[in-house]
Every structure is written in structure tokens, then in C-alpha cells.
């Protein structure tokens, strides 16, 4: 059972455009939603994360929008650059309980290509 | 970068042979995780550890075992490798005590089972 559904699988954006990646989750116990960025040949690295007590979090050109009632969250990359070309993964975890041992459940990933 | 190394970085092995992958950390983090990454599947948790000698199964644990005898080392063993275990394996670490929930990933091991 896939608990975090991510779309689209791939995305092509022109330089300067906005990239939007969406995720939906099923388990209402999830209370931590990070986005990871992965370049070819490298391990994933945390990009930005949000807790459900806020509806939006912004760090530079990257913004997470969170809709608790719809059980959805999305990553927006403003002014997309060729250097943003990478695979992006959303994830979810139950950190409040502690008993989950902070395991992450990942979406299947989105390959973003930003054309110059 | 978090002090995580994985060895070997690349390995080709034959079906039916045992394989052990090693994850070593220098951060003294409590939690360690093994994931596999496959096209179309993203990252899937194999096993994880929440302390020395404390381990548990993830969502795709069949055919894998783990051991953690020291804080810094987390071993993943394929008892009898199969072609379906061809994948890229990532180790990750985290430490709630640092006030962060971030998982730091290693560079990965590419395993090919022929």
C-alpha cells in the first residue's frame, strides 16, 4: 500500500518558470513532511520540511504548501534554474509519537528538468 | 556533509552468493536506516536501527538481515542474493536528540546481481 503518492513522475520547465510537484498522503498520523533533492550519483539531501501546524513554509525560492484537510502538500520552485534539475522526493513521518523511530515513507519521486 | 561512508560503492555478484554492505558513521547518531532505490519505486525502507543491537523491519525486508554491534556501523546482509535485489542501496542516519528530524544519506552502493 503506497501511503504517499507523488505527481508528476517527470516535469520539464523553462528557466525562470515555476515548478510544482504534488504529494498526497493517506495516514492522518503523519505530522512531518520533508522534501528531498537528489542529484545523479548522489544520496538524497533535505531541501525543506513542514509540520502540519502551518500552511506554508518558504526558504528562498522553495515553498511548501500544506493542506491538512485535503491531506496534500506541494513543493513550488520559483524562478527555476538549470541547477535545480534533479529528482525530488516528498516524504512523511510520524514524529510526534516517537514510537515510529522517525521512519520516512517516500513518494516515488519526480524528475525535474529545467531547460536553459 | 554528514560523516557517512558506505562500502563497497559498487559490487557485482552472482545469484545465490551472500553479500554484506557496510554503513559507517562518524556522527554518533542513534538512528540508522537502510533503503533501496529502484526506478519507479522511489526509496523504500529495508531495515532500521534505533540503537546498538536494536533493529526492526521496514517495508521490504524479505531476503535481508541487518546487524548493529557498534553505534557507528550498520551492516546489511543479503543471505543469498537474487536478481531482484539489484538496486542502489542507501544508508541514512538521524538523531532526534540534535533537535532535528533530518535524515542524512550516504553516497550509496550500486549492487548488481547477475
Interface residues (C-beta under 8 A of the other chain):
Chain A: X6 X32 X34 X41 X42 X43 X44 X45 X46 X49 X89 X93 X95 X98 X101 X102 X103 X104 X105 X106 X107 X108 X109
Chain B: X31 X33 X40 X41 X42 X43 X44 X45 X48 X50 X56 X58 X90 X92 X94 X96 X101 X102 X103 X104 X105 X106 X107 X108
